[in-house]
Amino acid sequence: MSEIYTVIIGILGILAISGLFVGVTNDAVNFLNSAIGSKAAPLKTILAVASVGIIIGVVTSSGMMEVARSGMFNPGLFSFHEVMMLYLGVMFANVILLDLYNSWGLPTSTTVSLIFCLLGSALAISVQKISASPTLGIEHLGELINTSRALGIVSAILLSVIIAFTFGTVTMYISRILFSFRYLGIFRKFGALWCGISFTAIIYFAIFKGLKSVAAHNEVIHTIENNLLLSLLICLIVASLILFFLQRFKINILRITILSGTMALALAFAGNDLVNFIGVPVAALDAFNIARHTGDPSMTMDALANDVPANFLFLIGAGVVMIITLWTSKKAMHVTETEISLAAQGDEGEERYGSSMLSRTIVRAAINMNTAIERIVPKRIREGIARRFEFVDVEQTGAPYDMIRATVNLTTSALLISVATSLKLPLSTTYVCFMVAMGSSLADKAWGRESAVYRISGVITVVAGWFITALGGFIIAFLVGLLLIYGGMWAFGIISVLCIYMLIHSNFLKKHKTSADTAKAEAQSSDEIIVSLKEEVCSTMLSATKIYDRTLIAVFKENRKVLREMVKDANDLFYRSRERKYSLLHTLKKLQASDVNTAHYYVQVVDYLNEMTKALLHITRPAFDHIDNNHEGLSVEQTRDLMAINDEVESIYRQIYFMLRNDNFSDLEMVLSRRDNLFMSISEAMKQELNRINTSQSGTKASMLYITILNETKNMVLQSRNLLKSQQYYLNNKSEYSVHIK
């Protein structure tokens, strides 16, 4: 047998490890978010509990590989070579697809990714097989691949989204009515029973979902299944009594329930989703071992249809990689931030997903529905319910949401997944966990009118991303499969290099940048926040000077490529400043309450910075549109005037930058003088342009661009001067405040 297949097995092994890393990064959100979002325990404790769940899950897993071995295609109709190309295409497409989603911070389903990558790659190999065989036609396609499984997954997506969101909303609403946000008093009376119900659901989930492979041949489990209601009742009574006595010893039973649910979800994830990460490489290794004895790559793979448990050492190794990833992956925390930001309590400005027409329509409909309900429900009842939903952070943790909601999230998710498993409904863990969290946050009134439209846009983006996962995985795997089967060794080598490069670039080359951004975002003290802002202002000043200068030169030379680049740079600059502006309230909470001068300065500078970058954007975009539409360039007179203004702007910005950087305002009068001279130059240039327009010496489009650049330049310099002024006032007031304290 050719040695190339040994190389392929080696590459698949590397991709399996990478798949574990990417998969855990993506799916960690399912079992970590309730504990992290409620701050039920320190992060290290949460990760330790999840690690225990993972290792139990992989050890007790049967390593069911039938989905990868024969779930989406009939291996008896494919040769060894075709199967190896099929699996290779799946792994290339699957790892890249999931890595892209994690980079964007979007949770998706590894099950859907695996299924549709298998389907796409199997279809590609089937197309080649049919085209190369005189005895096979398109009517045989249904025999080669299994489309019914894929259709079942698609229907499960819709089912998961609707059911999980509805149950999450209803359960959270009832729970909050019962306990309210001031739950400590009533929880002492009924908390043990309520947590007992949650604990029973979690145990049921762990046994019948997470440990189903071990439980399948256990007589005790069969007895429990045959007397399920009685078994659950006994479990409820025992769990409630134990929790009642623990509560009497001042132990927070909510933390125990949340950590138990975290371990159960991690256990189920490791026990059932492991096939999504190592199923294809293990199946390829089995095919390799089968074909190695004959040495014939054209032999059919009938033996892959047999159910063979995975190697125990493979399972242990996979578990170790998963745990290491859980503790070290920065992207995993980035993915969890998506769900937590959409579910967090409170309205703090514009959310990361923006607004859309669909989200605005949904919010308006909800407001109208709420208004109609208020007309029917008596005022006394409305006021009583409203008091139950008055947010109070009784836990004093500053967590995005409290432990009542975290318990609801875990319990509802566990129940839905367990019931679906018993009914043989293929609900996705990712979809259920995410949509339950969204439903509970809606019922908990975390989506106020200030943020509802943005959060709904975020949910729509994530849900749409799930469907795009299926389509994207199918298309990528189909194209890669075609390239591999038709391109031979050349295609194999090129795609391997590209895939490995993408993984290295995403996970290692961007690591330092991510770490720096994270460190910057974690500044806590007022001094650290101000230093961070000062660094951003100085950096923005340098970038704005460069963009402005290159934009004008590109307009003079009619260089469309450079102008497009400047629009992108100016756009990035503007959105960074806008993001800081819309996170204003969140940042101000970190500033010292008594430090009014710092807070006032911060608000001013953030606003000036946003206005300055907006003015720059209003210069670059019209300039690019003008040249992109092939309009006539600027005249010699217009170019000469703008070049002179450009020199003045550069001189002013350079002086402002050094003053901000060194906190030295001795040359402030010089800047004011230069600014006044610049404004006079702009005014004179405007008058000359109006004269040229009156005498028809200038084209309409060129004149409009010229006037726009002049006006926005004036506005940009004015805001920059305001930045400098605010910095000076802040430092003076801070010095006076320090002297007064002493």
Secondary structure, DSSP 4 states (H G I P E B T S, - for coil): --THHHHHHHHHHHHHHHHHHHHHHHHHHHHHHHHHHHT-S-HHHHHHHHHHHHHHHHHH-----HIIIIISB-GGGSBHHHHHHHHHHHHHHHHHHHHHHHHTT----HHHHHHHHHHHHHHHHHHHHHHH-SS--GGGHHHHB-HHHHHHHHHHHHHHHHHHHHHHHHHHHHHHHHH-S--HHHHHHHHHHHHHHHHHHHHHHIIIIITHHHHTT-HHHHHHHHTHHHHHHHHHHHHHHHHHHHHHTT--HHHHHHHHHHHHHHHHHHHHHHHHHHHHHHHHHHHHHHHHTTT-TTSB-GGGGS--PPPHHHHHHHHHHHHHHHHH-HHHHHHHHHHHHHH-SS--S--TT---HHHHHHHHHHHHHHHHHHHHS-HHHHHHHHHHT----TT-S--SS-HHHHHHHHHHHHHHHHHHHHTT----HHHHHHHHHHHHHHHTT-S-TTTHHHHHHHHHHHHHHHHHHHHHHHHHHHHHHHHHHHHHHHHHHHHHHHHHHHHHIIIIITHHHHHHHHHHHT--SHHHHHHHHHHHHHHHHHHHHHHHHHHHHHHHHT-HHHHHHHHHHHHHHHHHHHHHHHTHHHHHTTS-TT-HHHHHHHHHHHHHHHHHHHHHHHHHHHHHHHHHTT-----HHHHHHHHHHHHHHHHHHHHHHHHHHHT--TTHHHHHHHHHHHHHHHHHHHHHHHHHHHTT-S-HHHHHHHHHHHHHHHHHHHHHHHHHHHHHHHHHHHHHHHHHH-
